[in-house]
Amino acid sequence: MHMKKYLHIILAFQMGACAAFADNGEASKNKSIVKGQHGEIGNMTETVSGHTAHPDAQWFPDAGLGLFLHWGICSVEAMNISWPMMVGARLPRIEDPTERDRIIREKDWELKGQPEMTPMEYWAMAEKFNPQNYHPATWLAAAKASGFEYVVLTTKHHEGFAMWPSAFGDFNTKNYMGGRDLVKEFVDGCRKAEIRVGLYYSPPDWYFDRENVNFTHRNLRKSNPELSPLDYNLQPKGPSMEGEELVAHQKAYAEMVSGQIRELLTNYGKIDVLWFDGNPKVGEYTKLLIGQDEMRRLQPGMVINPRMGGKGDFRTFERHLPENPELKDGEWAEFCNTWNFNWPYVDKDYRHFNRVLDELIRCRIHGINYLLGIGPKADGDLCYRAYEGFELFEDWMSTNGESVNGVHLLAENETCSTHASQKSNVRYVYLMPSNIREDRVPQPETVEFNGLPKPKKVFMLHNGQSVPFEFNEGQLIISVANEMQTKYADVIKVEL
């Protein structure tokens, strides 16, 4: 019997350790990807030293849960957004000159034995982009019912296609889909669903700047520096603009970026969040870019992220959430990650709900908003997996939602053997499965909590069932039997 007990403990530890190692490997990979992408688009070091004091913006730190919609012409082929244009991200060092020549000739930049889609072919998807089933109010209502408080839509990603009929530039719906305004339909849907409006905008625009962009990935430039830059046909690139031509181009680039941002801030009523993603290469004409003072005159109660110019209202974490984010007192922050390992719609399974809950809980303990990324299909609807995910969120939030809203870190004199948070005279204890990549396998759980007065009540939040506990000189020992647990993250409420 003792051997069986120890074997059970050892196996449980090994399963948890394997899951932890896998997650650490994925986190390391995500950090590397984000670092490379941010370097490519010129994301600066964030210098958030405060945030807007406007009363209309004070909802943000307690919003908790946001939805990040990556959508664009990439949905035509159900592929990743923008980044497939930058080839060779995984290409190792190639020493053989003959092999290098073959790769260039056959455009086999990912060593798949076939040519990669060129940027020109990517942009051509705009001709086929026709979202006939785009009725955002339907799925925005589902998101709202699931606990999402704000939604951010990519109005233009690095690919350069603007999702509204802009008067600036020519690669937007003004020249496609008969001038349809997909941003307006999104904003109208948010109003109907009573969910806050966020607009993502990428100042880097690889279409407008296509004559100057080198379409090789930064990783490729490091691993194989002797390879020539590539143009938008993935051919060796000719000279970039120089002299007066470059100066005129940079001026037009800055004017387009500023003009499009002004359109977004004046054409759609109240905007709650403006989400930038990079800095345009406009040389000395950075001085022509719209500044935050003007943005706030146009939208006084708006929250702005710091990814254009390095200053904004909140810190951003992407794909990897540190164990200790080390936020300053009163600092606002947001963590964004994908739901199905890709930002836009790709026909793949979503990450397990326990993994998503683990990130949500860790975010909220530190007062960080969780911006979870999915994308509509080419026809404008969400896939069935998104609706299934909304149902999971709605069920879990209906009983456990109070544990991720308005909570804070434990006081310095309080410690818990698992994740925990406080809210006034209540403590929330979060029971995560040993392997967050799958449904919980119920097993007895013991939680040790130190530094508390004797509780008045300890119970499972999802059904109100009392949980046995022992208390002695500030130490609380909680015992959770198998039958008390569900297959997802559980929460114990401790009333003091």
C-alpha positions as CSV (number, residue, x, y, z in Angstrom):
1,M,0.0,0.0,0.0
2,H,2.8,2.4,0.9
3,M,4.6,1.6,-2.3
4,K,1.5,2.3,-4.3
5,K,1.0,5.6,-2.5
6,Y,4.6,6.7,-3.2
7,L,4.4,5.5,-6.8
8,H,1.3,7.7,-7.2
9,I,3.1,10.7,-5.8
10,I,6.1,10.1,-8.0
11,L,4.0,9.7,-11.2
12,A,2.1,12.9,-10.4
13,F,5.3,14.8,-9.9
14,Q,6.8,13.5,-13.1
15,M,3.6,14.4,-15.1
16,G,3.7,17.9,-13.6
17,A,7.5,18.2,-14.2
18,C,7.1,17.1,-17.8
19,A,4.3,19.6,-18.4
20,A,6.4,22.4,-16.7
21,F,9.4,21.6,-18.9
22,A,7.3,21.7,-22.0
23,D,5.7,25.0,-21.0
24,N,9.2,26.4,-20.2
25,G,10.4,25.4,-23.6
26,E,7.4,27.0,-25.3
27,A,7.9,30.1,-23.2
28,S,11.5,30.3,-24.3
29,K,10.5,29.9,-27.9
30,N,7.8,32.6,-27.6
31,K,10.2,35.0,-26.1
32,S,12.6,34.5,-29.0
33,I,9.9,35.0,-31.6
34,V,8.6,38.1,-29.9
35,K,12.1,39.6,-29.6
36,G,12.8,39.1,-33.3
37,Q,9.4,40.5,-34.4
38,H,9.7,43.5,-32.2
39,G,13.1,44.2,-33.5
40,E,11.8,44.0,-37.1
41,I,9.0,46.5,-36.5
42,G,11.0,48.9,-34.3
43,N,9.2,48.4,-31.0
44,M,11.0,50.5,-28.4
45,T,11.7,50.0,-24.8
46,E,8.6,50.9,-22.9
47,T,8.8,53.8,-20.6
48,V,5.5,53.8,-18.9
49,S,5.8,56.2,-16.0
50,G,2.1,56.8,-15.3
51,H,-1.3,56.7,-17.0
52,T,-4.1,59.0,-18.0
53,A,-6.2,60.3,-15.1
54,H,-9.2,60.9,-17.3
55,P,-12.3,59.4,-15.6
56,D,-13.5,57.6,-18.7
57,A,-10.3,55.5,-18.7
58,Q,-10.3,54.3,-15.2
59,W,-12.2,51.1,-16.2
60,F,-9.0,49.7,-17.7
61,P,-7.0,48.2,-14.7
62,D,-10.0,46.1,-13.6
63,A,-11.2,45.1,-17.0
64,G,-9.7,41.7,-16.5
65,L,-10.4,40.0,-19.8
66,G,-10.1,41.3,-23.4
67,L,-10.4,39.7,-26.8
68,F,-7.7,40.3,-29.5
69,L,-9.0,39.9,-33.0
70,H,-6.3,39.5,-35.7
71,W,-8.0,39.6,-39.1
72,G,-7.0,40.6,-42.5
73,I,-6.4,39.3,-46.0
74,C,-4.4,36.4,-44.5
75,S,-7.7,34.8,-43.6
76,V,-8.2,34.0,-47.3
77,E,-5.6,31.2,-46.9
78,A,-6.2,30.7,-43.2
79,M,-2.5,31.5,-42.5
80,N,-0.5,33.6,-40.1
81,I,-0.8,37.4,-40.5
82,S,2.0,39.5,-42.2
83,W,5.0,37.5,-40.9
84,P,4.9,34.8,-43.6
85,M,6.2,37.6,-45.9
86,M,9.5,37.6,-43.9
87,V,11.1,34.4,-45.1
88,G,13.8,32.2,-43.6
89,A,13.0,32.5,-39.9
90,R,14.0,28.9,-39.2
91,L,16.7,28.5,-41.9
92,P,19.9,27.2,-40.2
93,R,23.4,28.2,-41.2
94,I,24.0,27.0,-44.8
95,E,27.7,26.5,-45.5
96,D,27.4,24.9,-49.0
97,P,27.3,27.7,-51.6
98,T,25.5,25.3,-54.0
99,E,22.7,24.7,-51.5
100,R,22.4,28.5,-50.9
101,D,22.1,29.0,-54.6
102,R,19.4,26.3,-54.8
103,I,17.4,27.9,-51.9
104,I,17.5,31.3,-53.6
105,R,16.6,29.9,-57.0
106,E,13.7,27.7,-55.8
107,K,12.6,30.2,-53.0
108,D,12.8,27.2,-50.6
109,W,13.4,29.5,-47.6
110,E,11.9,27.1,-45.0
111,L,13.5,24.0,-46.5
112,K,10.1,22.5,-47.3
113,G,11.0,21.5,-50.8
114,Q,8.7,24.1,-52.2
115,P,8.7,27.8,-52.8
116,E,7.3,30.2,-50.2
117,M,4.5,32.6,-50.9
118,T,5.9,35.9,-52.1
119,P,4.8,39.2,-50.6
120,M,3.2,40.0,-53.9
121,E,1.2,36.8,-53.8
122,Y,0.3,37.6,-50.2
123,W,-1.0,41.0,-51.1
124,A,-3.0,39.5,-54.0
125,M,-5.2,37.8,-51.5
126,A,-7.0,41.2,-51.1
127,E,-8.7,40.4,-54.4
128,K,-10.4,37.4,-52.9
129,F,-11.2,38.8,-49.5
130,N,-15.0,39.0,-49.3
131,P,-16.3,38.4,-45.8
132,Q,-20.0,37.7,-46.6
133,N,-20.8,36.3,-43.2
134,Y,-19.3,39.1,-41.2
135,H,-21.9,39.9,-38.5
136,P,-19.7,40.9,-35.6
137,A,-22.6,41.8,-33.3
138,T,-23.4,38.1,-33.0
139,W,-20.0,36.9,-31.7
140,L,-19.3,40.1,-29.8
141,A,-22.5,39.4,-27.8
142,A,-21.2,35.9,-27.1
143,A,-17.9,37.3,-26.0
144,K,-19.6,39.8,-23.7
145,A,-21.7,37.0,-22.1
146,S,-18.5,35.1,-21.5
147,G,-16.9,37.8,-19.4
148,F,-14.8,39.7,-22.0
149,E,-14.9,43.4,-21.3
150,Y,-13.2,44.9,-24.3
151,V,-12.2,43.8,-27.8
152,V,-9.3,44.9,-30.0
153,L,-9.5,44.6,-33.8
154,T,-6.6,44.8,-36.2
155,T,-7.6,47.7,-38.4
156,K,-4.3,47.4,-40.2
157,H,-1.5,45.0,-39.6
158,H,2.1,45.1,-40.9
159,E,0.9,43.7,-44.2
160,G,-0.5,47.2,-45.0
161,F,-4.1,46.4,-45.8
162,A,-6.5,48.8,-44.0
163,M,-9.9,47.5,-43.1
164,W,-11.7,50.7,-43.9
165,P,-12.0,53.0,-46.9
166,S,-9.1,55.3,-46.0
167,A,-8.4,58.5,-47.9
168,F,-4.7,57.8,-47.2
169,G,-2.9,55.2,-49.3
170,D,-4.5,52.9,-51.9
171,F,-4.3,49.5,-50.2
172,N,-7.6,49.5,-48.3
173,T,-11.2,48.7,-48.8
174,K,-11.6,51.9,-50.8
175,N,-10.3,49.9,-53.7
176,Y,-11.6,46.5,-52.6
177,M,-15.0,45.2,-51.6
178,G,-16.7,48.2,-53.0
179,G,-15.5,50.5,-50.2
180,R,-17.0,48.4,-47.4
181,D,-16.1,49.7,-43.9
182,L,-15.2,46.7,-41.8
183,V,-14.1,48.8,-38.9
184,K,-17.5,50.6,-38.7
185,E,-19.3,47.3,-38.6
186,F,-17.0,46.1,-35.8
187,V,-17.5,49.3,-33.8
188,D,-21.3,49.2,-34.3
189,G,-21.3,45.6,-33.1
190,C,-19.4,46.5,-30.0
191,R,-21.9,49.2,-29.2
192,K,-24.8,46.8,-29.7
193,A,-23.1,44.2,-27.4
194,E,-22.2,46.9,-24.9
195,I,-18.5,45.9,-25.0
196,R,-15.6,48.4,-25.1
197,V,-13.9,49.2,-28.4
198,G,-10.2,48.7,-29.0
199,L,-8.5,49.5,-32.3
200,Y,-5.1,48.0,-33.2
201,Y,-3.1,49.9,-35.8
202,S,0.4,49.1,-37.2
203,P,2.4,52.1,-38.1
204,P,4.9,49.9,-40.0
205,D,3.4,49.3,-43.4
206,W,5.3,46.8,-45.6
207,Y,3.1,47.5,-48.6
208,F,3.6,51.2,-48.6
209,D,7.3,50.8,-47.9
210,R,7.8,47.8,-50.1
211,E,10.6,49.3,-52.3
212,N,12.7,49.7,-49.1
213,V,11.8,46.6,-47.1
214,N,14.1,43.6,-47.0
215,F,11.8,40.6,-46.9
216,T,14.3,38.2,-45.3
217,H,13.7,37.5,-41.6
218,R,16.1,38.9,-39.0
219,N,17.0,35.3,-38.0
220,L,18.1,34.6,-41.6
221,R,20.2,37.7,-41.7
222,K,22.0,36.6,-38.6
223,S,22.5,32.9,-39.6
224,N,23.4,33.6,-43.2
225,P,24.6,37.2,-43.5
226,E,26.1,36.7,-46.9
227,L,22.7,36.2,-48.5
228,S,21.4,39.1,-50.5
229,P,18.3,41.1,-49.3
230,L,15.1,40.0,-51.0
231,D,12.4,42.1,-52.7
232,Y,8.6,41.5,-52.7
233,N,9.0,38.8,-55.4
234,L,11.6,37.1,-53.2
235,Q,14.3,37.9,-55.7
236,P,17.6,39.5,-54.9
237,K,16.7,43.1,-54.1
238,G,17.8,46.1,-56.1
239,P,18.8,49.4,-54.5
240,S,16.5,51.0,-52.0
241,M,15.4,54.6,-52.3
242,E,18.0,57.3,-51.7
243,G,18.3,61.0,-51.6
244,E,15.4,63.2,-52.5
245,E,13.3,60.2,-53.5
246,L,13.7,58.6,-50.1
247,V,13.0,61.9,-48.3
248,A,9.8,62.5,-50.3
249,H,8.7,58.9,-49.6
250,Q,9.4,59.2,-45.8
251,K,7.3,62.4,-45.7
252,A,4.4,60.7,-47.5
253,Y,4.8,57.7,-45.2
254,A,4.5,59.8,-42.1
255,E,1.6,61.7,-43.5
256,M,-0.3,58.5,-44.3
257,V,0.3,57.0,-40.9
258,S,-0.9,60.2,-39.2
259,G,-3.8,60.6,-41.5
260,Q,-5.1,57.0,-40.9
261,I,-4.8,57.3,-37.2
262,R,-6.8,60.6,-37.3
263,E,-9.5,58.8,-39.3
264,L,-9.7,56.0,-36.7
265,L,-10.0,58.5,-33.9
266,T,-12.6,60.8,-35.6
267,N,-14.9,58.5,-37.8
268,Y,-16.2,56.0,-35.3
269,G,-17.4,57.7,-32.1
270,K,-15.8,56.9,-28.8
271,I,-12.8,54.6,-28.9
272,D,-11.7,53.0,-25.6
273,V,-8.3,51.5,-26.5
274,L,-5.7,52.4,-29.2
275,W,-3.3,49.6,-29.6
276,F,-0.1,50.4,-31.6
277,D,2.5,47.9,-32.8
278,G,5.7,49.4,-34.0
279,N,7.4,52.5,-35.4
280,P,7.4,53.4,-39.1
281,K,10.8,54.1,-40.8
282,V,10.2,57.7,-41.7
283,G,13.6,59.2,-40.9
284,E,13.5,62.8,-39.9
285,Y,9.8,62.9,-40.5
286,T,9.1,61.3,-37.1
287,K,8.3,64.9,-36.2
288,L,5.3,64.8,-38.5
289,L,3.8,61.8,-36.8
290,I,0.6,62.5,-34.8
291,G,1.5,62.8,-31.1
292,Q,-0.4,61.6,-28.1
293,D,-1.5,65.1,-27.1
294,E,-3.5,65.3,-30.3
295,M,-4.8,61.8,-29.9
296,R,-6.1,62.6,-26.5
297,R,-7.7,65.8,-27.8
298,L,-9.6,63.6,-30.3
299,Q,-10.4,60.9,-27.8
300,P,-9.9,62.3,-24.2
301,G,-10.9,59.2,-22.3
302,M,-8.9,56.7,-24.5
303,V,-6.2,54.3,-23.2
304,I,-3.1,54.1,-25.4
305,N,-0.5,51.4,-25.4
306,P,3.2,52.3,-25.5
307,R,4.2,50.5,-28.8
308,M,4.6,53.7,-30.9
309,G,7.2,56.0,-29.5
310,G,7.7,53.9,-26.3
311,K,5.2,55.8,-24.1
312,G,1.7,55.0,-23.1
313,D,-0.8,54.2,-20.3
314,F,0.1,50.6,-19.6
315,R,2.9,48.0,-19.9
316,T,2.5,45.2,-22.4
317,F,3.6,41.6,-22.1
318,E,3.4,39.3,-25.1
319,R,3.3,35.5,-25.3
320,H,5.3,35.1,-22.1
321,L,4.2,36.3,-18.7
322,P,7.0,36.5,-16.1
323,E,6.5,34.7,-12.8
324,N,7.0,38.1,-11.1
325,P,6.1,41.0,-13.5
326,E,7.3,43.5,-10.9
327,L,4.8,46.2,-11.5
328,K,5.1,49.5,-9.8
329,D,2.4,50.7,-7.5
330,G,-0.6,51.9,-9.5
331,E,1.0,50.7,-12.8
332,W,-1.4,49.4,-15.4
333,A,-0.5,46.3,-17.6
334,E,-1.8,43.9,-20.1
335,F,-0.7,40.4,-21.3
336,C,-1.6,39.2,-24.7
337,N,-1.4,35.6,-26.0
338,T,-2.9,33.4,-28.6
339,W,-5.8,31.0,-28.0
340,N,-4.8,28.6,-30.8
341,F,-1.0,29.2,-31.1
342,N,-1.6,31.7,-33.9
343,W,-2.9,35.2,-33.8
344,P,-5.4,35.0,-36.7
345,Y,-7.6,32.1,-37.8
346,V,-5.7,29.0,-38.6
347,D,-7.5,25.7,-38.7
348,K,-6.0,24.2,-35.6
349,D,-7.2,23.2,-32.1
350,Y,-7.3,25.8,-29.4
351,R,-5.0,25.6,-26.4
352,H,-6.6,23.6,-23.6
353,F,-8.9,25.7,-21.4
354,N,-6.8,25.0,-18.3
355,R,-3.8,26.6,-19.9
356,V,-5.9,29.7,-20.7
357,L,-7.3,29.8,-17.2
358,D,-3.8,29.5,-15.7
359,E,-2.7,32.6,-17.6
360,L,-5.9,34.5,-16.7
361,I,-5.5,33.7,-13.0
362,R,-1.8,34.6,-12.9
363,C,-2.6,37.9,-14.8
364,R,-5.4,38.9,-12.4
365,I,-3.4,38.1,-9.3
366,H,-0.9,40.8,-10.4
367,G,-3.7,43.2,-11.6
368,I,-2.8,42.6,-15.3
369,N,-5.5,42.4,-18.0
370,Y,-5.5,39.3,-20.2
371,L,-5.9,39.9,-23.9
372,L,-6.7,36.6,-25.6
373,G,-6.1,36.3,-29.3
374,I,-8.3,34.7,-32.0
375,G,-9.3,35.6,-35.5
376,P,-12.4,35.5,-37.8
377,K,-12.4,33.2,-40.9
378,A,-12.3,34.6,-44.4
379,D,-16.1,34.7,-44.5
380,G,-16.1,37.0,-41.4
381,D,-17.5,34.5,-38.9
382,L,-15.6,32.8,-36.0
383,C,-14.9,29.1,-36.2
384,Y,-16.8,26.6,-34.0
385,R,-13.9,26.3,-31.6
386,A,-14.2,30.0,-30.7
387,Y,-17.9,29.5,-29.8
388,E,-17.1,26.4,-27.8
389,G,-14.4,28.5,-25.9
390,F,-16.9,31.2,-25.2
391,E,-19.2,28.6,-23.7
392,L,-16.4,27.3,-21.4
393,F,-15.6,30.9,-20.3
394,E,-19.3,31.7,-19.7
395,D,-19.7,28.5,-17.5
396,W,-16.5,29.1,-15.5
397,M,-17.0,32.9,-15.1
398,S,-20.6,32.4,-14.0
399,T,-19.4,30.8,-10.7
400,N,-15.8,31.8,-10.4
401,G,-15.7,35.2,-12.0
402,E,-15.5,37.1,-8.7
403,S,-12.1,35.5,-8.1
404,V,-10.5,37.3,-11.1
405,N,-12.3,40.6,-10.8
406,G,-10.9,43.3,-8.5
407,V,-8.4,41.0,-6.8
408,H,-4.9,41.8,-5.6
409,L,-1.6,40.2,-4.5
410,L,-1.5,38.8,-1.0
411,A,0.0,41.1,1.7
412,E,3.7,40.6,2.4
413,N,3.0,38.7,5.6
414,E,0.7,36.2,3.9
415,T,1.9,33.1,1.9
416,C,0.1,30.3,0.2
417,S,1.4,27.0,-1.3
418,T,-0.5,27.7,-4.5
419,H,-1.7,30.7,-6.4
420,A,-3.9,33.0,-4.2
421,S,-5.2,36.5,-4.1
422,Q,-7.1,38.9,-1.8
423,K,-10.1,41.1,-2.0
424,S,-11.0,42.9,1.3
425,N,-11.8,40.2,3.9
426,V,-11.7,37.4,1.3
427,R,-8.9,35.2,0.0
428,Y,-9.2,33.2,-3.2
429,V,-7.1,30.0,-3.6
430,Y,-6.7,28.6,-7.1
431,L,-6.3,24.9,-7.6
432,M,-4.7,24.2,-11.0
433,P,-4.4,20.7,-12.4
434,S,-0.9,19.2,-12.3
435,N,-0.9,19.2,-16.1
436,I,-2.6,22.3,-17.5
437,R,-2.5,20.8,-21.0
438,E,-5.4,18.5,-20.2
439,D,-8.5,17.9,-18.0
440,R,-7.8,17.6,-14.3
441,V,-7.2,14.1,-13.0
442,P,-8.8,14.5,-9.5
443,Q,-6.5,13.7,-6.6
444,P,-6.5,14.8,-3.0
445,E,-5.2,18.4,-2.6
446,T,-3.7,20.0,0.5
447,V,-3.2,23.8,0.6
448,E,-1.2,25.6,3.3
449,F,-2.0,29.3,3.9
450,N,0.0,31.3,6.4
451,G,-0.5,34.7,8.0
452,L,-4.3,34.7,8.2
453,P,-6.8,35.1,11.1
454,K,-9.1,32.2,11.6
455,P,-11.5,31.9,8.7
456,K,-15.3,32.1,9.2
457,K,-16.0,30.0,6.2
458,V,-14.0,28.0,3.6
459,F,-15.9,26.6,0.5
460,M,-15.6,25.7,-3.2
461,L,-16.7,28.8,-5.2
462,H,-18.3,26.9,-8.1
463,N,-20.9,25.2,-5.9
464,G,-20.7,26.5,-2.3
465,Q,-19.6,23.2,-0.8
466,S,-17.8,23.5,2.5
467,V,-14.1,22.5,2.5
468,P,-12.6,20.9,5.6
469,F,-9.8,22.9,7.2
470,E,-7.6,23.1,10.2
471,F,-6.3,26.3,11.8
472,N,-3.5,26.8,14.3
473,E,-1.6,30.0,15.1
474,G,-2.1,31.7,11.8
475,Q,-1.6,28.6,9.7
476,L,-4.6,27.4,7.6
477,I,-4.5,23.8,6.2
478,I,-7.2,23.1,3.6
479,S,-8.0,19.6,2.5
480,V,-9.8,19.1,-0.9
481,A,-11.1,15.7,-1.6
482,N,-11.3,14.3,-5.2
483,E,-15.0,14.5,-5.4
484,M,-14.9,18.3,-4.8
485,Q,-12.9,19.0,-7.9
486,T,-13.9,19.7,-11.5
487,K,-11.9,19.0,-14.6
488,Y,-10.9,22.7,-14.9
489,A,-9.2,25.1,-12.5
490,D,-11.1,25.3,-9.2
491,V,-11.3,28.2,-6.7
492,I,-11.6,28.0,-2.9
493,K,-13.1,31.1,-1.2
494,V,-11.8,31.8,2.3
495,E,-14.0,34.3,4.2
496,L,-12.2,36.0,7.2
